[in-house]
């Protein structure tokens, strides 16, 4: 007689490795795909010099990537709830590898646009499925343990990967031959390993009946929690807006304002921002969410002010310090918003709710960057950065203040 399988739990026959090992394999793959998503950051200036296009074109290329992410989140970001985590993570990684092949075959503007769109599709697939998968693998390995480690690893893989990509690309572009080819070749090797590791990772979701009709993403949040979800989504929007500044426009700011055009330096600055975000989350893991949000808000406000001073004074050390403080603050705010979203997500629709949260976050990655790219030719870089900081602070302070208020019936 066939043994019944509990809903949401995969049959044991599908477990190729232990849940503990699978947890780290998924974390590796998550990191690599996110790293690839930010790989072109220090290379944009090289593309611009090669094809003689403006900073506005770079902004639009970045926007194409975000369009890919949001389209993926809306259309298929939730399907791992229905079809299984691994069945979504494998195609996501393969699409990233395809995007890398496009970059390698043709280092031109049309190929850059195509590759960035494909990369966005992969990130939209990967982000929600991997975040949910890590939480489930951790729970099945240690059912009585706190979910804190899974949440930290998910955010660290997300943000840490985005930081590692520009660092690797910048160093290779600075010191290796053929800077528009070698970084992608290295990343292709890492993505190939990721595909192999995902193939042996355990599944945590039993696929539903094929007769269940497909539907696009919808917001599956309990009515009573929608207010907190909206606050978390807005906090994610602003935090990702800060990250977008460093993954798209920072190399141009370094060149225009500080006279620094080194790809390695651009990659190192981007890495320091995201490394600060990951480290801040790891070191604050014992803090309750409210205190973490408060510290993050203060660090972000101070960091944006220091960043503006760095652009006005053309001081590289001040600019970099502002980037680190801003990254740490944005990381803590984003982590608090993500934890809030996970806490209010129904177990059977976790990826669906996360997809909604990440749609808002990635919209924040695009909207401010496109606005800055549009006004960039009209105002100086210091005015641009100062205005960005002022708007970000005005949005974030009341949002985080309300998010820090405990909902009724919640003790933590």
QUIPE-V343519 format. One record per run of one state. SS is the DSSP state (helix for helix, strand for strand, loop for the rest). FROM is the first residue (numbers start at 1). TO is the last residue. If there is no record, write none. Layout:
{{SS,FROM,TO} {SS,FROM,TO}}
This chain:
{{loop,1,11} {helix,12,14} {loop,15,18} {helix,19,37} {loop,38,38} {helix,39,51} {loop,52,54} {helix,55,76} {loop,77,79} {helix,80,83} {loop,84,85} {helix,86,105} {loop,106,108} {helix,109,141} {loop,142,147} {helix,148,175} {loop,176,181} {helix,182,199} {loop,200,220} {strand,221,221} {loop,222,222} {helix,223,258} {loop,259,262} {helix,263,283} {loop,284,288} {helix,289,313} {loop,314,315} {helix,316,344} {strand,345,345} {loop,346,346} {helix,347,376} {loop,377,380} {helix,381,403} {loop,404,412}}
